[in-house]
Amino acid sequence: MNHFELRGGELHCEDVNLARIADEVGTPVYVYSSATLERHYTVLRDSLVGAGLKDPLIAFAVKANSNVAVLRTLGRLGAGADVVSEGEIRRALAAGIPGERIVFSGVGKTEAEIAFALEVDVAEINVESEPELHLVNTVAQRLGKRARAAIRVNPDVEAGGHAKIATGKAENKFGVSFAEAERLYANASNMAGVTPVGVACHIGSQITDLAPMEAAFRKMRGLVERLRAEGLSVERLDLGGGLGVPYFNQPEPPSPADYAQMIGRALQGLDVQLAFEPGRMIAANAGVLLARVLHVNRRPEGRNFLVLDAAMNDLLRPAMYDAYHDIRPLRPRDGAPETYDVVGPVCETGDTFTRDRQLPPLEAGDLIAFMSAGAYGAAMSSEYNSRLLAPEVLVRGADFAVVRPRPTYQDMLDREQPAPWL
């Protein structure tokens, strides 16, 4: 469920007319619904608890949407943060999420990032290779600390909505094999700077079938049982994220309740704290990208190009993943649908959001919304073609606030300086 709906013929976010935001803030602009963020988090939390799962740590994947206001909205409900850089740790802390609810993942943590994570006392560092385990141990000893570490396992299970977001196969760069995991966990238990607290996995993103998840989770259960049989303590099992969301062109994915019940079956009787790293399932349908039609280029050969003021630098997913986003006019007109190629102004053909899309009739000046843009939208945006970053707006009820303003061109230029000889 999301809180974007037509009222009186105009698209609203909660109780705010989206056209009002477009007029006051300008376009392109990202808009997020507090009510949707809160609902998606609480539905997942309540489903997990309702399935009898012990004290789950739900660490929102900051890479999906790193806006501090979004993180604070979720943090106030008890969410933690799954982070993959020092910058994301700092964003989580700035949002009021304490270190004890932060999980530090990623295959390439630097020495400085590990040190910072230890200084702020994160809940766990997900270790993804043997060299990284030794680096964590070295840094922790130098600081006089013990790092709480989990060994991330690659369960060799294929899943994910696109090859670029599948992470659980042996050929992917993430994690270690089960055999390596057992050896590394035992080694970690003898290290002066490491306390192994658990094991972790994450097999991909936009997964719409629970079967590969269940297969991976049952493998992880077996690993926990083998480690305990060797006399090793395993306090936490991190199951990652990846549950898909509806992008309006796909069948409805499994519900959080179905997901939780599956986990309950797979892990029944296993006394361990569970951690989760959802991102897309919480944020995607909580946000839209608003854009304005610059003009409609009607070609003699019959193609209609709908040229927007938003571009691939604002919303990269279609160019990078061939991703589908539902497109809705903010003030839909009556009339027969027309077929459009929806494009942006960036100087390359890849700046195409969709081809041959049937939409209500549109004209220059009309406003449209890219739906399901709350995850991997603003977080992946750039200033390609020296275009200014789109601002971000958070709505609560009848109120809205700009939570990341649009920079000025001077702001953009001030970040650079000429070399002394220029």
Stockholm file with secondary structure:
# STOCKHOLM 1.0

chainA/1-422         MNHFELRGGELHCEDVNLARIADEVGTPVYVYSSATLERHYTVLRDSLVGAGLKDPLIAFAVKANSNVAVLRTLGRLGAGADVVSEGEIRRALAAGIPGERIVFSGVGKTEAEIAFALEVDVAEINVESEPELHLVNTVAQRLGKRARAAIRVNPDVEAGGHAKIATGKAENKFGVSFAEAERLYANASNMAGVTPVGVACHIGSQITDLAPMEAAFRKMRGLVERLRAEGLSVERLDLGGGLGVPYFNQPEPPSPADYAQMIGRALQGLDVQLAFEPGRMIAANAGVLLARVLHVNRRPEGRNFLVLDAAMNDLLRPAMYDAYHDIRPLRPRDGAPETYDVVGPVCETGDTFTRDRQLPPLEAGDLIAFMSAGAYGAAMSSEYNSRLLAPEVLVRGADFAVVRPRPTYQDMLDREQPAPWL
#=GR chainA/1-422 SS CCSEEEETTEEEETTEEHHHHHHHHCSSEEEEEHHHHHHHHHHHHHHHHHTTCCSCEEEEETTTCCCHHHHHHHHTTTCEEEESSHHHHHHHHHTTCCGGGEEECCSCCCHHHHHHHHHTTCSEEEECSHHHHHHHHHHHHHHTCCEEEEEEBCCCCCCCSSGGGBCCSTTSSSSBCHHHHHHHHHHHTTCTTEEEEEEECCCBSSBCCHHHHHHHHHHHHHHHHHHHHTTCCCCEEECCCCBCCCCSSSCCCCCHHHHHHHHHHHTTTCCCEEEECCCHHHHGGGEEEEEEEEEEEECTTSCEEEEESCCTTTCCHHHHHCCCCCEEESSCCCSCCEEEEEECSSSSTTCEEEEEEEECCCCTTCEEEESSCSSSSGGGCCCGGGCCCCCEEEEETTEEEEEECCCCHHHHHHTCCCCTTC
#=GC SS_cons         CCSEEEETTEEEETTEEHHHHHHHHCSSEEEEEHHHHHHHHHHHHHHHHHTTCCSCEEEEETTTCCCHHHHHHHHTTTCEEEESSHHHHHHHHHTTCCGGGEEECCSCCCHHHHHHHHHTTCSEEEECSHHHHHHHHHHHHHHTCCEEEEEEBCCCCCCCSSGGGBCCSTTSSSSBCHHHHHHHHHHHTTCTTEEEEEEECCCBSSBCCHHHHHHHHHHHHHHHHHHHHTTCCCCEEECCCCBCCCCSSSCCCCCHHHHHHHHHHHTTTCCCEEEECCCHHHHGGGEEEEEEEEEEEECTTSCEEEEESCCTTTCCHHHHHCCCCCEEESSCCCSCCEEEEEECSSSSTTCEEEEEEEECCCCTTCEEEESSCSSSSGGGCCCGGGCCCCCEEEEETTEEEEEECCCCHHHHHHTCCCCTTC
//
